[in-house]
Amino acid sequence: MPRVKRANIAIKKRRKLMKAVKGFRGARSRRVNCATEALNHSMAYATRDRRAKKRDIRRLWIARINAGARENGLSYSRLIAGLKASGIEVNRKILSDLAASDAATFTQFAEAAKKGLAKA
């Protein structure tokens, strides 16, 4: 079996690694073994936090909707139930934006939810 000489490939691999860890502190940006481990951890944290970000944003939307609903005499859960009973399909992102920026339109949604609750 012929001998494998990895010189060019190994150098390219290390160069790519060191470019990725540029800006890390101490040995994590200088030593290959430390850099490899630091990069692996950073990628794991990035994946975890992309998922957590989605949860955090949804929590923010729900808090904004709840605040708007309380101003109109409803709780968050009653507002959502009323909108479903009325057949109004609007997502939480849009509802939260309306609650924060356009109170008059949000009040119309709240009134529709109250009518939906009365029917159900």
Disulfide bonds with the S-S distance in Angstrom:
none
